[in-house]
Amino acid sequence: MMYGYKRQVEGTYDEVVQRAKAELKKEGFGIMSEIDVKKTIKEKLGADFDNYVILGACNPPFAYKALQAEKDIGLLMPCNVIVYEDKGKVFVAAIRPTVAMGMVGNQNLAAVAVEVENKLKKAVDAL
């Protein structure tokens, strides 16, 4: 997966979701949105799906730098982090901002993308 950074994590799904939020907070990220995919699919489609949450993580100082460099970069924010369960195993993955912002072609975003990606990787690795 070139566009994401993923790890299998020990613990229950609910434990890992809480730990992911805590580790993101340690790296300066707030959770701007939280989408319970399993619940939404059940409510909207009546279908069953695995435990799966999308956390919209934002680090305000880096978001501000990115927006100063490129007003339309908000289309690629916040940084999504997912936690899901598959066949009894729990996984956490984070978007790689270097890949997402790389398509913009604005060199002023490159350094910000590297810093944000390093913080996201650190949070995922700490799990």
C-alpha positions in Angstrom: 0.0 0.0 0.0 2.0 3.0 -1.3 -0.4 5.6 -0.1 -0.7 4.4 3.5 1.4 3.3 6.4 -0.1 0.2 8.0 0.6 -2.1 11.0 -1.1 -5.0 12.7 -1.6 -4.2 16.3 -2.2 -6.3 19.4 -5.3 -5.8 21.4 -9.1 -5.7 20.9 -10.6 -3.4 18.3 -12.0 -1.0 20.9 -8.7 -0.9 22.8 -6.8 -0.1 19.7 -9.1 2.7 18.7 -8.7 4.4 22.1 -4.9 3.8 22.0 -4.7 5.3 18.5 -6.5 8.4 19.6 -4.2 8.8 22.5 -1.0 8.3 20.4 -2.3 10.8 17.8 -2.9 13.3 20.6 0.7 12.8 21.9 1.9 13.8 18.4 -0.3 17.0 18.4 -3.3 15.6 16.4 -6.8 16.3 17.3 -9.7 14.1 16.0 -11.8 16.3 13.8 -14.1 13.6 12.6 -14.8 10.0 13.5 -16.8 7.8 11.1 -18.0 4.4 12.3 -18.1 2.6 9.0 -19.7 -0.6 10.4 -22.5 1.4 11.9 -23.0 3.6 8.9 -23.2 0.7 6.5 -25.7 -1.1 8.7 -27.9 2.0 9.1 -27.8 3.1 5.4 -27.6 -0.2 3.6 -28.8 -2.8 6.1 -25.5 -4.7 5.4 -23.0 -6.1 7.8 -19.4 -5.0 7.8 -16.3 -5.5 10.0 -15.4 -3.2 12.8 -13.9 -0.2 10.9 -13.4 3.5 12.0 -12.0 6.4 10.0 -10.4 9.1 12.3 -9.9 12.5 10.7 -6.8 13.7 12.4 -5.5 17.2 12.3 -2.4 18.9 13.6 -3.3 22.6 13.6 0.2 24.1 13.3 1.0 21.9 10.3 -2.5 22.4 8.8 -1.9 26.1 9.0 1.5 25.8 7.3 0.0 23.7 4.5 -2.9 26.1 4.0 -0.5 29.0 3.8 1.4 27.2 1.0 -1.6 26.0 -0.9 -5.2 27.2 -0.2 -6.8 24.3 -1.9 -4.8 21.7 0.1 -7.9 21.5 2.4 -9.2 19.0 -0.2 -6.6 16.6 1.2 -7.1 17.3 4.9 -7.6 16.1 7.5 -5.1 13.2 7.6 -7.2 10.0 7.8 -6.2 7.2 10.1 -8.1 3.9 10.0 -8.5 1.2 12.6 -10.2 -2.0 11.4 -10.6 -5.7 12.3 -10.1 -8.4 9.7 -10.4 -12.1 10.5 -9.8 -11.4 14.2 -6.7 -9.2 13.7 -6.7 -5.5 14.3 -4.9 -3.1 11.9 -4.1 0.6 12.0 -3.1 2.6 8.9 -2.4 6.3 8.3 -2.4 8.2 5.0 1.1 9.1 3.8 1.0 12.9 3.3 4.1 12.8 1.1 2.1 10.8 -1.4 -1.2 12.7 -1.1 0.4 16.1 -1.2 3.0 15.0 -3.8 0.3 15.0 -6.5 -0.2 18.8 -5.9 3.3 19.6 -7.2 3.9 22.5 -4.7 7.4 22.2 -3.4 6.5 24.4 -0.4 4.3 21.5 0.9 7.0 18.9 0.7 8.7 19.7 4.0 5.3 19.9 5.8 4.2 16.6 4.3 7.4 14.9 5.5 7.0 16.2 9.1 3.3 15.2 9.3 4.1 11.8 7.9 6.8 11.2 10.5 4.4 12.1 13.3 1.7 9.8 11.9 4.2 7.0 11.6 5.4 7.6 15.1 1.8 7.4 16.4 1.1 4.1 14.5 4.4 2.6 15.6 3.7 3.4 19.2 0.7 1.1 19.1 
